[in-house]
Amino acid sequence: MNSIIVLCLVASAVTLSQGNPTTPNPSTSHVSSSAGITVSGVSKSPEEIKLKIKEQVATLTGACKTQTKLTGEQAKIVASQAIPKTEAEKCFLECIYQGLQLTKDGKFNEPAARAWAQKRFGNAPEDLQKANTMIDICVKEVVVKDENEKCALGRLIRECFVKNGAKINFFPKP
């Protein structure tokens, strides 16, 4: 997998997926290889980017829910700050993070996280700095120590995001 998102962006994507964006998503849109999203050479608005992220997370949620045999109620963990308690929840989150390319070769994928941060927060320098600060911390903290723990990355990434996102006021207030 190539690089593309960090945990902060997953939470951002999840938070955005709970919103109600009003800008339609053109079916001709595509993610460019640069940090921005373009449609026929025209940059998308922040609302269109949010919608694209929401759609991607929704697609991954459905696929990962099926793969890990989670119930609809259990899958709601994706849109929360809850730490996974069961193996199924850890594997579900790990599946989401893999789909967003936040993991690579059993590790947290820093380049992908930074690319997602740039794509999502490129027009908001303060938020981009917060996301990059969280990425710096998670690169150090998200390390699998117990090779016997199945889907440890799902738990570790979520723990890092929740703990450090709160410290830097990254999460929007409900």
C-alpha positions as a Markdown table, in Angstrom:
| # | Residue | x | y | z |
|---|---|---|---|---|
| 1 | Met | 0.0 | 0.0 | 0.0 |
| 2 | Asn | 1.1 | 3.5 | -0.7 |
| 3 | Ser | 1.1 | 6.2 | 1.9 |
| 4 | Ile | -2.0 | 8.3 | 2.7 |
| 5 | Ile | -3.5 | 9.0 | 6.1 |
| 6 | Val | -2.9 | 9.2 | 9.8 |
| 7 | Leu | -5.0 | 8.6 | 12.7 |
| 8 | Cys | -5.8 | 12.2 | 13.1 |
| 9 | Leu | -7.2 | 12.2 | 9.7 |
| 10 | Val | -9.3 | 9.1 | 10.4 |
| 11 | Ala | -10.9 | 10.8 | 13.3 |
| 12 | Ser | -11.3 | 13.9 | 11.2 |
| 13 | Ala | -12.8 | 11.8 | 8.5 |
| 14 | Val | -15.0 | 10.1 | 11.0 |
| 15 | Thr | -16.0 | 13.3 | 12.6 |
| 16 | Leu | -16.8 | 14.7 | 9.1 |
| 17 | Ser | -18.8 | 11.7 | 8.3 |
| 18 | Gln | -21.1 | 12.5 | 11.2 |
| 19 | Gly | -21.7 | 16.0 | 9.7 |
| 20 | Asn | -24.2 | 16.9 | 7.0 |
| 21 | Pro | -22.2 | 18.3 | 4.1 |
| 22 | Thr | -24.4 | 20.0 | 1.5 |
| 23 | Thr | -22.1 | 20.1 | -1.5 |
| 24 | Pro | -22.7 | 17.3 | -3.9 |
| 25 | Asn | -19.8 | 15.1 | -5.0 |
| 26 | Pro | -19.4 | 15.0 | -8.7 |
| 27 | Ser | -19.1 | 11.5 | -10.1 |
| 28 | Thr | -16.1 | 12.6 | -12.2 |
| 29 | Ser | -14.0 | 13.6 | -9.2 |
| 30 | His | -10.7 | 11.8 | -8.5 |
| 31 | Val | -8.0 | 12.1 | -5.9 |
| 32 | Ser | -4.9 | 13.6 | -7.6 |
| 33 | Ser | -1.5 | 12.4 | -6.7 |
| 34 | Ser | -0.8 | 15.7 | -5.1 |
| 35 | Ala | -2.2 | 16.8 | -1.7 |
| 36 | Gly | -5.4 | 18.4 | -3.2 |
| 37 | Ile | -8.5 | 16.9 | -4.7 |
| 38 | Thr | -9.4 | 18.1 | -8.2 |
| 39 | Val | -12.4 | 17.9 | -10.5 |
| 40 | Ser | -11.5 | 18.5 | -14.2 |
| 41 | Gly | -8.4 | 20.5 | -13.1 |
| 42 | Val | -10.4 | 22.6 | -10.6 |
| 43 | Ser | -9.6 | 22.4 | -6.8 |
| 44 | Lys | -12.5 | 21.2 | -4.7 |
| 45 | Ser | -13.9 | 23.2 | -1.8 |
| 46 | Pro | -13.3 | 22.1 | 1.8 |
| 47 | Glu | -16.9 | 20.9 | 1.9 |
| 48 | Glu | -16.3 | 18.7 | -1.2 |
| 49 | Ile | -13.2 | 17.3 | 0.4 |
| 50 | Lys | -15.1 | 16.5 | 3.5 |
| 51 | Leu | -17.8 | 14.8 | 1.5 |
| 52 | Lys | -15.2 | 12.7 | -0.4 |
| 53 | Ile | -13.6 | 11.7 | 2.9 |
| 54 | Lys | -17.0 | 10.8 | 4.4 |
| 55 | Glu | -17.8 | 8.6 | 1.4 |
| 56 | Gln | -14.4 | 6.8 | 1.6 |
| 57 | Val | -14.9 | 6.1 | 5.3 |
| 58 | Ala | -18.4 | 4.9 | 4.7 |
| 59 | Thr | -17.2 | 2.5 | 2.0 |
| 60 | Leu | -14.4 | 1.2 | 4.3 |
| 61 | Thr | -16.8 | 0.9 | 7.2 |
| 62 | Gly | -19.1 | -1.4 | 5.3 |
| 63 | Ala | -16.3 | -3.6 | 3.9 |
| 64 | Cys | -14.5 | -3.8 | 7.3 |
| 65 | Lys | -17.7 | -4.5 | 9.1 |
| 66 | Thr | -18.3 | -7.5 | 6.8 |
| 67 | Gln | -14.7 | -8.7 | 7.0 |
| 68 | Thr | -14.6 | -8.6 | 10.8 |
| 69 | Lys | -18.2 | -9.7 | 11.3 |
| 70 | Leu | -19.1 | -6.7 | 13.5 |
| 71 | Thr | -22.7 | -5.7 | 14.1 |
| 72 | Gly | -23.9 | -2.3 | 13.0 |
| 73 | Glu | -23.9 | -1.2 | 16.6 |
| 74 | Gln | -20.3 | -2.4 | 17.2 |
| 75 | Ala | -19.1 | -0.6 | 13.9 |
| 76 | Lys | -20.2 | 2.7 | 15.4 |
| 77 | Ile | -16.8 | 2.7 | 17.1 |
| 78 | Val | -15.4 | 4.2 | 13.9 |
| 79 | Ala | -17.3 | 7.5 | 14.6 |
| 80 | Ser | -16.4 | 7.7 | 18.3 |
| 81 | Gln | -13.3 | 8.2 | 20.4 |
| 82 | Ala | -13.8 | 4.8 | 22.1 |
| 83 | Ile | -10.9 | 2.6 | 22.6 |
| 84 | Pro | -11.5 | -0.9 | 21.2 |
| 85 | Lys | -12.1 | -3.5 | 23.9 |
| 86 | Thr | -12.6 | -6.7 | 21.9 |
| 87 | Glu | -10.4 | -8.4 | 19.2 |
| 88 | Ala | -13.2 | -7.8 | 16.7 |
| 89 | Glu | -13.2 | -4.0 | 17.4 |
| 90 | Lys | -9.4 | -3.8 | 17.1 |
| 91 | Cys | -9.4 | -5.7 | 13.9 |
| 92 | Phe | -12.3 | -3.6 | 12.5 |
| 93 | Leu | -10.3 | -0.4 | 13.3 |
| 94 | Glu | -7.1 | -1.9 | 11.9 |
| 95 | Cys | -9.0 | -2.7 | 8.7 |
| 96 | Ile | -10.2 | 0.9 | 8.5 |
| 97 | Tyr | -6.7 | 2.2 | 9.0 |
| 98 | Gln | -5.3 | -0.2 | 6.4 |
| 99 | Gly | -7.9 | 1.0 | 3.9 |
| 100 | Leu | -6.9 | 4.6 | 4.6 |
| 101 | Gln | -3.3 | 3.4 | 4.2 |
| 102 | Leu | -2.4 | 4.6 | 7.7 |
| 103 | Thr | -0.6 | 1.3 | 8.2 |
| 104 | Lys | 2.1 | -0.3 | 6.1 |
| 105 | Asp | 4.2 | -3.4 | 6.8 |
| 106 | Gly | 2.7 | -3.7 | 10.3 |
| 107 | Lys | 3.6 | -0.2 | 11.3 |
| 108 | Phe | 2.1 | 3.3 | 11.4 |
| 109 | Asn | 2.6 | 4.9 | 8.0 |
| 110 | Glu | 3.9 | 8.4 | 8.6 |
| 111 | Pro | 4.2 | 9.5 | 5.0 |
| 112 | Ala | 0.6 | 8.5 | 4.3 |
| 113 | Ala | -0.6 | 10.3 | 7.4 |
| 114 | Arg | 1.2 | 13.5 | 6.4 |
| 115 | Ala | -0.3 | 13.3 | 2.9 |
| 116 | Trp | -3.8 | 13.0 | 4.3 |
| 117 | Ala | -3.2 | 15.8 | 6.7 |
| 118 | Gln | -2.0 | 18.0 | 3.9 |
| 119 | Lys | -5.0 | 17.0 | 1.7 |
| 120 | Arg | -7.5 | 17.6 | 4.5 |
| 121 | Phe | -6.0 | 20.7 | 6.3 |
| 122 | Gly | -3.9 | 22.3 | 3.5 |
| 123 | Asn | -6.2 | 25.4 | 3.6 |
| 124 | Ala | -6.1 | 25.6 | 7.4 |
| 125 | Pro | -2.5 | 26.0 | 8.6 |
| 126 | Glu | -3.3 | 25.9 | 12.3 |
| 127 | Asp | -5.2 | 22.6 | 12.0 |
| 128 | Leu | -2.5 | 21.2 | 9.7 |
| 129 | Gln | 0.1 | 22.0 | 12.4 |
| 130 | Lys | -2.1 | 20.2 | 15.0 |
| 131 | Ala | -2.4 | 17.2 | 12.8 |
| 132 | Asn | 1.3 | 17.1 | 12.1 |
| 133 | Thr | 2.0 | 17.4 | 15.9 |
| 134 | Met | -0.2 | 14.4 | 16.5 |
| 135 | Ile | 1.5 | 12.5 | 13.7 |
| 136 | Asp | 4.9 | 13.2 | 15.3 |
| 137 | Ile | 3.7 | 11.8 | 18.6 |
| 138 | Cys | 2.0 | 8.8 | 17.0 |
| 139 | Val | 5.1 | 7.8 | 15.0 |
| 140 | Lys | 6.8 | 7.3 | 18.3 |
| 141 | Glu | 3.9 | 5.8 | 20.3 |
| 142 | Val | 2.3 | 3.4 | 17.8 |
| 143 | Val | 4.7 | 0.5 | 18.1 |
| 144 | Val | 3.5 | -3.1 | 18.4 |
| 145 | Lys | 5.3 | -4.6 | 21.4 |
| 146 | Asp | 3.2 | -7.8 | 21.9 |
| 147 | Glu | 3.4 | -9.7 | 18.6 |
| 148 | Asn | 0.8 | -12.1 | 20.0 |
| 149 | Glu | -1.9 | -9.4 | 20.2 |
| 150 | Lys | -4.0 | -9.7 | 17.2 |
| 151 | Cys | -4.8 | -6.4 | 15.4 |
| 152 | Ala | -2.8 | -4.4 | 17.9 |
| 153 | Leu | -2.4 | -1.5 | 15.4 |
| 154 | Gly | -6.1 | -0.9 | 15.5 |
| 155 | Arg | -5.9 | -0.3 | 19.3 |
| 156 | Leu | -2.6 | 1.5 | 19.3 |
| 157 | Ile | -3.5 | 4.0 | 16.6 |
| 158 | Arg | -6.9 | 4.8 | 18.3 |
| 159 | Glu | -5.3 | 5.2 | 21.7 |
| 160 | Cys | -2.7 | 7.6 | 20.3 |
| 161 | Phe | -5.3 | 9.6 | 18.5 |
| 162 | Val | -7.6 | 9.9 | 21.4 |
| 163 | Lys | -4.9 | 10.7 | 23.9 |
| 164 | Asn | -3.0 | 13.2 | 21.9 |
| 165 | Gly | -5.9 | 14.6 | 20.0 |
| 166 | Ala | -7.4 | 15.7 | 23.3 |
| 167 | Lys | -4.1 | 17.3 | 24.4 |
| 168 | Ile | -3.9 | 19.6 | 21.4 |
| 169 | Asn | -7.7 | 20.3 | 21.1 |
| 170 | Phe | -7.8 | 18.5 | 17.8 |
| 171 | Phe | -11.3 | 17.1 | 18.2 |
| 172 | Pro | -14.3 | 19.4 | 17.6 |
| 173 | Lys | -16.5 | 19.9 | 20.6 |
| 174 | Pro | -19.9 | 18.1 | 20.3 |
